[in-house]
Amino acid sequence: MKVLFTDHHLLDISLERKIFADAGLTLIEAQCQTEQEVIDAAGDASACLITYAPLNAKVFSALPGLGLVSRIGAGYDTVNAADAVEHGVWVANSPDYGVGEVSLHALSMMLGTIRGLSRFNDDIHQGNWHYTSAGTIPRAQEMTVGVLGLGRIGKRFAHYAQPIFKKIIAHDPNLIEGDFPQYVQPVSLEALFEQADAISIHCLLNDGTRGLVNEALLSRMKPGSYLVNTARGAVIDIDGLTRVMATDRLAGVGLDVLPVEPIDPQSPLLADRRVTFSPHSAFYSAQSEIELRRKAAMNIVNWAKTGRPDYPVVVGSRMPPGLAGK
């Protein structure tokens, strides 16, 4: 059985090579950016290990032998799930590998932004040594923090944030009120942006959340508030955010993810000292990266053995070559 590694930005894929070789699977390596490139590279591959390559009905129709798509990551927005269902293709992910890393990164970004750490650092390098150089700093213990999306990571973030801030509120339309932790107050989307002094985004990217955090919603935020995104870049309308930043409404923004990565060197956000960036690294620790990659690869290995991946998000009907017809 052949596996196509559609695309990656890893420095070394010896881990994946060993996992598949030990399982008797043949790994094909590529760097596909379009559906046609996936089709051309796949040949008779039965499974795809993907990072950002797009997969949809065009790919599934052209590759009738493709039975499983396993994503290196929790989100799977580059795979059209409805098309996968229609064609019987399994889709799997790595759902829980970096809960601690992402939630801690989000909290670190929020606290660092509120405390002005990157601005202090820049000022000191430029010879300016004064505790007011980063501007006015609010007292965290008097702030209300909002969480957009209360899944595994959102709940862990709230758990970490609760002892630090005065109040935690959250919005997640997929939860009933009883699913919210006792110390988290559920609110509407509009109330979240109106009431919070700082917001951390932790929702999945789908048709309902793409561009959800737009100019109108951001304009509801209190003057002097803060925003952090470690979820998916396209949840924020980046042009809308840029316009809101020009109004001086927000005191600080932390962005680990962007709709297009890396950021455009001409983006006005790069010149705004209120904005702190990290390079889509919230998921990363030495341990979480190994867990992430191993789980994504083992989805394929175990599907090849049993006909079912470890972490399915779309249940398919296509079977691996050795199990077809059984």
C-alpha positions in Angstrom: 0.0 0.0 0.0 1.2 3.5 -0.9 0.9 6.7 1.1 1.3 10.2 -0.3 2.7 12.8 2.0 1.1 15.7 0.1 3.0 18.6 1.7 4.9 19.6 4.8 7.2 22.3 6.2 9.2 19.9 8.4 13.0 19.9 8.5 13.2 16.2 8.7 10.6 13.5 8.0 12.6 10.5 9.2 9.9 9.8 11.8 7.2 9.3 9.1 9.6 7.3 6.9 10.3 4.9 9.8 6.6 4.5 10.9 5.5 3.6 7.4 8.5 1.5 6.6 8.0 -0.5 9.8 4.4 -1.0 8.8 5.3 -2.2 5.3 3.8 0.9 3.6 5.5 2.8 0.8 5.8 6.6 1.3 5.6 9.0 -1.6 6.8 12.5 -0.8 5.6 15.7 -2.5 4.9 19.4 -1.9 1.4 19.8 -3.4 -0.3 23.2 -3.3 -3.3 22.5 -5.7 -5.8 19.7 -6.2 -4.2 18.8 -9.5 -0.8 18.5 -8.0 -2.3 16.0 -5.4 -3.9 14.0 -8.2 -0.7 14.0 -10.2 1.5 12.9 -7.3 -0.9 10.4 -5.7 -1.0 7.8 -8.5 -2.4 4.6 -6.9 -1.8 5.8 -3.3 -4.5 4.5 -0.9 -4.0 7.3 1.8 -2.8 10.8 2.0 -0.9 12.4 4.9 -1.5 16.1 4.6 -0.6 19.5 6.1 -2.3 22.2 4.0 -2.9 20.6 0.6 -6.5 21.0 -0.6 -8.7 17.9 -1.1 -12.2 17.9 -2.4 -14.5 16.2 -4.9 -12.1 16.8 -7.8 -9.4 14.8 -6.0 -11.7 12.1 -4.7 -13.3 11.5 -8.1 -9.9 11.4 -9.8 -8.5 9.0 -7.2 -11.0 6.2 -6.6 -8.4 4.2 -4.7 -7.8 6.9 -2.2 -9.5 5.8 1.0 -8.1 8.0 3.8 -6.9 11.5 4.4 -5.0 12.0 7.7 -4.1 15.6 8.7 -1.1 16.6 10.7 -3.2 18.8 13.0 -6.5 19.1 14.7 -8.2 21.3 12.1 -9.0 19.9 8.7 -10.5 22.9 6.9 -8.5 22.2 3.6 -10.4 19.0 3.3 -14.0 19.3 2.0 -15.7 17.1 4.5 -19.0 17.0 2.6 -17.2 15.8 -0.5 -15.4 13.2 1.5 -18.7 11.9 2.9 -20.2 11.7 -0.6 -17.2 9.7 -2.0 -16.8 7.5 1.0 -13.3 8.8 2.0 -12.3 8.6 5.6 -10.9 11.8 7.1 -8.8 11.7 10.3 -6.8 14.2 12.4 -4.6 14.5 15.5 -7.1 16.1 17.9 -5.5 16.4 21.3 -1.7 16.5 20.8 -1.0 20.1 21.8 -3.8 21.2 24.1 -1.4 22.4 26.8 1.0 24.0 24.4 -1.6 26.1 22.5 -3.5 27.2 25.6 -0.3 28.2 27.4 0.9 30.0 24.3 -2.4 31.9 24.1 -2.2 32.9 27.7 1.5 33.9 27.4 0.6 36.0 24.3 -2.2 37.7 26.2 -0.2 38.4 29.3 2.8 39.6 27.3 0.6 41.9 25.2 -1.1 43.3 28.2 2.2 43.8 30.0 3.8 45.3 26.9 6.8 42.9 27.0 7.7 43.1 23.3 7.4 46.9 23.4 9.6 47.2 26.4 12.2 44.9 24.8 12.2 47.0 21.6 12.5 50.2 23.6 15.5 48.9 25.6 17.3 47.8 22.4 16.8 51.4 21.2 18.2 52.9 24.3 14.9 53.9 26.0 14.7 52.6 29.6 11.6 53.7 31.4 8.6 51.7 32.9 6.1 53.9 31.0 7.6 53.4 27.5 5.1 50.7 26.6 2.1 52.9 27.4 -0.6 52.4 30.0 -0.7 48.9 31.4 -4.0 47.8 33.1 -4.2 45.6 36.1 -4.9 42.0 35.0 -6.7 41.2 38.2 -9.5 43.7 37.3 -10.0 42.4 33.7 -12.7 40.3 32.2 -11.3 37.7 29.7 -13.5 36.3 26.9 -12.9 32.9 25.2 -14.3 32.3 21.7 -14.7 28.6 21.4 -14.7 26.3 24.4 -13.4 23.0 23.2 -10.4 21.2 24.6 -8.0 24.2 24.2 -10.5 26.9 25.1 -11.4 25.1 28.3 -7.7 24.6 29.2 -7.0 28.3 28.5 -9.9 29.3 30.7 -8.6 27.0 33.4 -5.2 28.6 33.2 -6.6 32.2 33.0 -9.2 31.9 35.8 -6.8 32.5 38.8 -5.2 35.5 37.1 -8.1 37.5 35.8 -11.3 38.9 37.6 -13.8 37.1 35.4 -14.0 34.6 32.5 -16.8 34.7 29.9 -17.1 32.5 26.8 -19.2 31.9 23.7 -19.5 28.5 22.1 -22.8 27.8 20.2 -22.0 24.0 20.2 -22.2 23.8 24.0 -25.2 23.8 26.3 -25.0 25.9 29.4 -24.2 22.9 31.6 -21.1 22.1 29.6 -19.4 25.4 30.6 -17.1 25.1 33.6 -18.5 26.6 36.8 -16.1 29.5 36.7 -17.0 30.5 33.1 -20.1 32.5 32.3 -21.7 31.8 28.9 -22.6 34.8 26.8 -23.7 35.6 23.3 -21.1 36.4 20.6 -22.0 40.1 20.7 -21.8 40.2 24.5 -18.4 38.5 24.4 -16.9 41.3 22.3 -18.7 44.0 24.2 -17.9 42.9 27.7 -14.4 41.4 27.5 -11.3 43.4 28.2 -9.3 40.7 26.4 -10.4 37.9 24.1 -8.6 34.7 23.1 -9.9 32.8 20.0 -10.1 29.0 20.1 -12.7 28.0 17.6 -12.3 25.7 14.5 -12.3 27.2 11.0 -15.4 26.3 9.0 -18.0 28.0 6.8 -19.6 29.5 10.0 -16.4 30.9 11.5 -14.4 32.0 8.4 -14.1 35.8 8.7 -16.4 35.7 11.8 -14.2 38.2 13.7 -14.8 41.1 11.3 -14.6 44.8 11.5 -18.2 45.1 12.9 -17.5 42.7 15.7 -14.1 44.1 16.5 -15.7 47.6 16.7 -17.9 46.4 19.5 -14.8 45.9 21.7 -14.0 48.3 24.5 -11.5 51.0 23.8 -8.1 49.7 25.1 -9.0 46.0 24.8 -6.8 43.1 23.6 -7.2 40.2 21.1 -5.2 37.0 20.8 -5.6 34.4 18.0 -3.9 31.0 18.2 -6.7 29.1 16.4 -7.0 29.6 12.7 -5.9 32.7 10.9 -8.9 33.0 8.7 -11.3 33.3 11.6 -10.2 36.9 11.7 -11.0 39.2 8.7 -7.4 40.6 8.6 -8.4 43.6 6.5 -11.1 44.4 9.0 -8.6 44.0 11.8 -6.2 46.4 10.1 -8.9 49.0 9.7 -9.9 48.7 13.4 -6.2 49.0 14.4 -6.1 52.3 12.6 -8.8 53.6 14.9 -6.7 52.9 18.0 -9.5 51.0 19.6 -7.4 48.0 20.5 -4.5 48.4 22.9 -2.8 45.1 21.8 -3.1 42.1 19.5 -1.3 38.8 19.6 -1.3 36.7 16.3 0.1 33.3 16.0 -1.9 32.5 12.9 -2.8 34.4 9.8 -5.0 33.8 6.8 -1.9 33.8 4.6 1.4 32.7 6.1 4.0 34.0 6.3 2.7 37.5 6.6 3.0 39.9 3.7 6.1 42.0 4.3 4.1 45.1 3.3 1.3 44.5 5.9 0.8 47.6 8.0 0.4 45.3 11.0 4.1 44.6 11.0 4.8 48.3 11.6 2.3 48.5 14.5 4.1 48.0 17.8 0.8 47.0 19.5 0.8 43.8 17.5 2.9 40.8 18.6 3.5 37.9 16.2 4.7 34.3 16.5 5.2 32.0 13.5 2.3 29.6 13.9 4.2 28.0 16.7 1.6 27.8 19.5 1.3 24.0 18.9 5.0 23.4 19.3 7.1 21.7 21.9 9.6 19.0 21.2 7.2 16.5 22.6 4.0 17.8 21.0 5.4 17.8 17.5 6.4 14.1 17.8 2.9 13.2 19.2 1.2 15.2 16.5 3.1 13.6 13.7 3.0 10.1 15.1 -0.8 10.2 15.6 -1.4 11.4 12.1 0.8 8.7 10.6 -0.7 6.0 12.9 -4.1 6.9 11.6 -3.0 5.5 8.3 -1.1 2.5 9.7 -4.1 1.4 11.7 -6.5 2.0 8.9 -4.4 -0.2 6.7 -4.5 -2.9 9.3 -8.1 -2.7 10.5 -10.1 -0.5 8.1 -10.5 2.3 10.7 -8.2 5.2 11.7 -7.6 6.0 15.4 -9.1 9.6 15.2 -11.8 9.7 12.5 -13.7 13.0 11.9 -15.4 11.6 8.7 -16.4 8.0 8.7 -15.8 6.6 5.2 -16.7 3.4 3.3 -13.5 3.0 1.2 -11.3 0.3 2.5 -7.5 -0.3 2.3 -6.3 -2.7 -0.4 -5.8 -5.6 1.9 -9.3 -5.4 3.4 -11.3 -4.4 0.4 -14.3 -6.8 -0.1 -14.0 -8.3 3.4 
